[in-house]
């Protein structure tokens, strides 16, 4: 698993990258009440808004970690946004992207580097 400085996690699954937010981010947001997911087939543009999250405390934007095509979205969190807080590293994932360059995941932080960031 890799991490962004914006508190997203990335996990390679075959030729796809699964995207979610870290436990730290979920705790900072508080109770998530809405997740605005993109549509399957949309293009992800690295550094641009991919989706929006609203919580009782704040609203946040998740930026695309790479260029590629959105191949799956987690409809369960659209129906039950609390999954993001309950299991941010598992059932609370957001989307799957088929990246143009699968090696892009190597640009991101490993777990030790991410832990230093949040300390």
Secondary structure, DSSP 4 states (H G I P E B T S, - for coil): -EE-TTSEEEEEETTEEEEEE-HHHHHHH-SEEEEE---TTPEE-TTSEEEEEEESS-EEEEEPSSSEEEEEE-HHHHH-TTHHHH-TTTTT--EEEEESSGGGGGGSB-HHHHHHHH-
